[in-house]
Amino acid sequence: MAKSKKLKDPVTLFCAIESKMHGKLRRLAYKEKRSLADVVREALSTFLKVTSLHGGKTAKKREMEDSRRGGPRIDLIPDNEPNPG
């Protein structure tokens, strides 16, 4: 059994997600022998890191802005990704 991690300031978060998403998260947690809560925390942490790299904008919002502008802004493309243009 994995060692339990104590959170410093825990907050309980309730949200509804799609059934398929829940199934994928459960399978991932089972495969990696981790708790579902740990997998969700990691997913949220990754999402927050990625959006903070792009000025707090989600990929969907950036995509909508790019389509209005005619393509992605070069300064929003990380250095380690190839230029899509």
Backbone hydrogen bonds, N-H to C=O, Kabsch-Sander energy under -0.5 kcal/mol:
donor,donor_aa,acceptor,acceptor_aa,energy
7,L,5,K,-0.6
14,F,12,T,-0.5
22,H,18,E,-2.2
23,G,19,S,-2.4
24,K,20,K,-2.2
25,L,21,M,-2.4
26,R,22,H,-2.5
27,R,23,G,-2.5
28,L,24,K,-2.3
29,A,25,L,-2.5
30,Y,26,R,-2.6
31,K,27,R,-2.9
32,E,28,L,-2.3
33,K,30,Y,-1.0
34,R,29,A,-2.8
39,V,35,S,-1.9
40,V,36,L,-2.5
41,R,37,A,-2.6
42,E,38,D,-2.2
43,A,39,V,-2.3
44,L,40,V,-2.6
45,S,41,R,-2.4
46,T,42,E,-2.6
47,F,43,A,-2.4
48,L,44,L,-2.5
49,K,45,S,-2.1
50,V,46,T,-2.5
51,T,47,F,-2.6
52,S,48,L,-1.8
53,L,49,K,-1.3
54,H,50,V,-0.7
54,H,51,T,-0.6
55,G,52,S,-1.0
56,G,51,T,-2.8
57,K,51,T,-0.7
57,K,54,H,-1.1
62,R,58,T,-2.6
63,E,59,A,-2.5
64,M,60,K,-2.2
65,E,61,K,-2.4
66,D,62,R,-2.8
67,S,63,E,-2.2
68,R,64,M,-1.5
69,R,65,E,-1.6
70,G,66,D,-1.7
71,G,66,D,-2.4
76,L,73,R,-1.5
77,I,74,I,-1.5
81,E,78,P,-1.7
